Amino acid sequence: MLKYAQIVNEQTKQVNVGLGTDVEFYKSIGMTEMDVEQCEWNSTWYLTGYAPKKPEPTPEQEIETLKRELADVDEKSMRAVRAKLTGKSTEEDDLFLNQLELRAEQLRQRIRDLQEN
């Protein structure tokens, strides 16, 4: 997209972008019309085609993310089991509990796979 911008890093092609409509002001501070794009994961502006891709998480980071999701799934499972034990669950609750159990097993398996490598 065309915007008034100024390159601030020649190596990465990062730019400062004028986001308003005062074209004369942008020209007066050295900005020119350039084809730019905003990086999807960090909101920084770059010349089109130079925005970096989001870095892949390390195995340790992925394990921590999976453990947080697993804790959430386990908490939901506990609530569903309590409802079942007290006779307050419905058939829909039972299906939800089955889905939670399957997701928990998937998460545990992925964590084991990452820890083995």
Secondary structure, DSSP 8 states (H G I E B T S, - for coil): -EEEEEEEETTTTEEEE--SS-HHHHHHTT-EEEEEEE-TTT--EEETT---------HHHHHHHHHHHHHHHHHHHHHHHHHHHTT---HHHHHHHHHHHHHHHHHHHHHHHHHH-
